[in-house]
Amino acid sequence: MNILQLINNIPGTRMHGKVTQKFSTIIFVALCGVLSNCLNYSDIEDYCVVKQDWLIKYVGLRNVIPSEWILRKVFTLLDPDYLELLQTIVN
């Protein structure tokens, strides 16, 4: 199973009519940003702007870069128990 498949299985809790990006897209771009030494949500937003053409190859950004506030909100909604379970599957 590749990383995109794992990310697509993370349950999102956002309201579908009010979102501009898929949950999995936000998780993927954040992961890429962290792996590229981003230290905070603002850095991840800047990373997305710089790497937008590359990121589009893997996830649909729909011409909207997730803002640092959207990134922050998504990560506060993640279920820590599920992430812990996911970590045991990956390891």
Secondary structure, 3 states (H helix, E strand, C coil): CCHHHHHHCCCCCCCHHHCCCCHHHHHHHHHHHHHCCCCCHHHHHHHHHHCHHHHHCCCCCCCCCCCHHHHHHHHHHCCHHHHHHHHHHHC
